[in-house]
Amino acid sequence: MPSTLEIRLSSLAAAHEVLTTAQLLDAGISDQSITRLVEKGTLVRVRRGIYEHADCPVSEHHDLIQVTKSASRAVIVLISALKFHNIGTQQAYEVWIQLPAQTRVPKIDWPPIRVIRTRVKALQTAGVTLHQLGGTEVAITTPARTVADCFKHRNKLGIDVCVEALRETLAEKKATIGEISEMGRLLRVGKIIKPYLEAMI
């Protein structure tokens, strides 16, 4: 029969796919209890300060949740954002995140991360939407912002990826020409995107 501690942990894990030490402590699970639960195998230590319940299923967005738990200022961008929005055919073998220029990069063994830096404060919020995933608030760029980001970082991704993302976003009505143009201006790639947009109208 599960102990009161295990019942409390199960209840917490049902609402939060990935748990932090702070969340466990707030739920009345002490440091000593955390250690015992890990030793018993009920709780899995992913890395310092990050845990998962051994029996709770994980969602398709588990990697995004894990990274956000370790990097609260991270915004999911580029290939990872395309994958989240089901745009294009690119596979996200790394979690692509944007961080402010001076923010420390978290030490994460898994999943692998790819960091894009920005000194523009507005880019932490412009074209960024918060999504509730597995009980965690995850910041992800919108389809329009993601397309503009792809063109901004076209040297990293290749122009074919950018064009595919633009074509699918428009075809599946995930963003309008106006929204993409606005994000393009913000990211200073409006003139680069314009001929591709015109060719698809």
C-alpha positions as CSV (number, residue, x, y, z in Angstrom):
1,M,0.0,0.0,0.0
2,P,1.4,3.4,-0.9
3,S,2.6,5.6,1.9
4,T,1.1,9.1,2.6
5,L,4.3,10.5,1.1
6,E,4.0,8.5,-2.1
7,I,0.3,9.5,-2.4
8,R,1.3,13.2,-2.0
9,L,4.0,12.7,-4.7
10,S,1.6,11.0,-7.1
11,S,-0.9,13.8,-6.7
12,L,1.8,16.4,-7.4
13,A,3.2,14.4,-10.4
14,A,-0.2,14.1,-11.9
15,A,-0.3,17.9,-12.3
16,H,3.4,18.4,-13.2
17,E,5.3,16.2,-15.6
18,V,8.6,17.5,-14.4
19,L,9.2,18.5,-10.8
20,T,11.7,20.8,-9.2
21,T,13.1,20.6,-5.7
22,A,11.2,23.8,-4.8
23,Q,7.9,22.2,-5.9
24,L,8.5,19.1,-3.8
25,L,9.4,21.1,-0.8
26,D,6.4,23.3,-1.2
27,A,4.2,20.2,-1.3
28,G,5.6,19.2,2.1
29,I,8.1,16.6,0.9
30,S,11.4,17.3,2.8
31,D,14.9,16.9,1.5
32,Q,15.3,13.7,3.4
33,S,12.1,12.3,2.0
34,I,13.2,13.3,-1.6
35,T,16.4,11.3,-1.0
36,R,14.4,8.3,0.3
37,L,12.0,8.4,-2.6
38,V,14.9,8.5,-5.1
39,E,16.6,5.5,-3.3
40,K,13.3,3.6,-3.5
41,G,13.0,4.3,-7.2
42,T,9.6,6.1,-6.8
43,L,11.2,9.4,-7.8
44,V,13.8,9.8,-10.6
45,R,16.5,12.4,-10.3
46,V,17.0,13.8,-13.8
47,R,19.7,16.3,-12.8
48,R,20.4,18.6,-9.9
49,G,17.1,20.1,-8.7
50,I,15.0,18.3,-11.4
51,Y,12.9,15.2,-10.8
52,E,10.3,13.0,-12.4
53,H,7.9,10.4,-11.0
54,A,9.0,6.9,-12.1
55,D,5.5,5.8,-13.1
56,C,4.1,8.9,-14.7
57,P,3.8,8.9,-18.5
58,V,5.7,11.6,-20.4
59,S,4.2,13.7,-23.2
60,E,5.6,14.5,-26.7
61,H,6.7,17.8,-25.4
62,H,8.7,16.4,-22.4
63,D,12.1,17.7,-23.7
64,L,10.7,21.3,-23.9
65,I,9.4,21.0,-20.4
66,Q,12.7,19.7,-19.0
67,V,14.7,22.5,-20.6
68,T,12.2,25.2,-19.4
69,K,12.5,23.8,-15.8
70,S,16.3,24.4,-15.9
71,A,16.2,27.7,-17.9
72,S,13.2,29.7,-16.9
73,R,14.1,32.6,-19.3
74,A,14.4,30.3,-22.3
75,V,12.1,30.7,-25.3
76,I,11.7,27.7,-27.6
77,V,12.7,28.8,-31.1
78,L,13.6,27.8,-34.7
79,I,13.5,24.0,-35.4
80,S,12.0,23.2,-32.0
81,A,9.2,25.8,-32.5
82,L,8.6,24.5,-36.0
83,K,8.2,21.0,-34.6
84,F,5.8,22.2,-31.9
85,H,3.6,23.9,-34.5
86,N,3.8,20.9,-36.9
87,I,5.4,23.0,-39.6
88,G,7.8,21.5,-42.1
89,T,9.7,18.2,-42.1
90,Q,12.7,19.1,-39.9
91,Q,13.4,16.8,-37.0
92,A,14.4,18.5,-33.7
93,Y,17.4,16.5,-32.5
94,E,18.3,19.4,-30.1
95,V,16.0,21.8,-28.2
96,W,16.6,25.2,-29.7
97,I,16.2,28.0,-27.2
98,Q,16.7,31.7,-27.1
99,L,18.3,33.3,-24.1
100,P,19.1,36.9,-23.2
101,A,22.8,37.7,-24.0
102,Q,24.0,37.7,-20.4
103,T,22.0,34.7,-19.1
104,R,23.9,31.7,-17.9
105,V,23.4,28.6,-20.1
106,P,22.0,25.7,-17.9
107,K,24.1,22.6,-17.5
108,I,21.9,20.0,-19.2
109,D,23.2,16.6,-20.2
110,W,19.9,15.5,-21.9
111,P,18.2,16.7,-23.9
112,P,20.9,18.4,-26.0
113,I,20.3,22.2,-26.4
114,R,21.2,24.7,-29.0
115,V,21.3,28.3,-27.7
116,I,20.6,31.4,-29.7
117,R,21.5,34.7,-27.9
118,T,19.8,38.0,-28.2
119,R,20.6,41.5,-26.9
120,V,17.1,42.8,-27.9
121,K,14.9,42.7,-24.9
122,A,11.7,42.9,-27.0
123,L,12.5,39.5,-28.6
124,Q,11.9,37.7,-25.3
125,T,8.2,38.6,-25.6
126,A,7.4,39.7,-29.2
127,G,5.8,36.9,-31.1
128,V,6.1,34.6,-28.0
129,T,3.2,32.7,-26.6
130,L,3.1,30.9,-23.2
131,H,1.8,27.3,-23.4
132,Q,0.8,25.1,-20.5
133,L,2.6,21.8,-21.1
134,G,2.6,19.1,-18.5
135,G,1.9,21.6,-15.8
136,T,4.7,23.9,-16.8
137,E,4.4,27.3,-18.6
138,V,6.6,27.0,-21.7
139,A,7.4,30.1,-23.9
140,I,7.4,29.3,-27.6
141,T,7.6,31.6,-30.6
142,T,4.4,31.9,-32.7
143,P,4.4,30.5,-36.3
144,A,4.9,34.0,-37.7
145,R,7.8,34.8,-35.4
146,T,9.3,31.3,-36.0
147,V,9.3,31.8,-39.8
148,A,11.0,35.2,-39.4
149,D,13.5,33.7,-37.0
150,C,14.3,31.1,-39.6
151,F,15.1,33.7,-42.2
152,K,17.2,35.6,-39.6
153,H,19.2,32.5,-38.9
154,R,19.2,31.2,-42.4
155,N,22.9,30.6,-42.4
156,K,22.5,28.1,-39.6
157,L,19.4,26.4,-41.0
158,G,19.7,26.7,-44.8
159,I,17.3,28.7,-47.0
160,D,15.4,25.6,-48.0
161,V,14.2,25.2,-44.4
162,C,13.1,28.8,-44.3
163,V,11.1,28.6,-47.6
164,E,9.5,25.3,-46.5
165,A,8.5,26.9,-43.2
166,L,7.1,29.9,-44.9
167,R,5.1,27.9,-47.5
168,E,3.6,25.5,-45.0
169,T,2.7,28.3,-42.5
170,L,0.8,30.2,-45.2
171,A,-0.8,27.0,-46.8
172,E,-2.1,25.8,-43.4
173,K,-3.1,29.3,-42.4
174,K,-1.0,29.2,-39.2
175,A,-0.1,32.9,-39.8
176,T,-1.1,35.6,-42.2
177,I,1.2,37.5,-44.7
178,G,0.7,40.6,-42.5
179,E,1.8,38.8,-39.3
180,I,4.9,37.3,-41.0
181,S,5.8,40.7,-42.6
182,E,5.5,42.4,-39.2
183,M,7.8,39.8,-37.5
184,G,10.2,40.2,-40.4
185,R,10.4,43.9,-39.9
186,L,11.0,43.4,-36.1
187,L,13.8,41.0,-36.8
188,R,15.2,43.2,-39.7
189,V,14.7,40.5,-42.3
190,G,11.6,42.0,-44.0
191,K,13.5,42.7,-47.2
192,I,14.8,39.2,-47.3
193,I,11.4,37.6,-46.8
194,K,9.5,39.9,-49.2
195,P,10.4,38.2,-52.5
196,Y,9.6,34.8,-51.1
197,L,6.3,36.0,-49.8
198,E,5.5,37.7,-53.2
199,A,6.3,34.5,-55.1
200,M,3.7,32.5,-52.9
201,I,0.8,35.0,-53.2
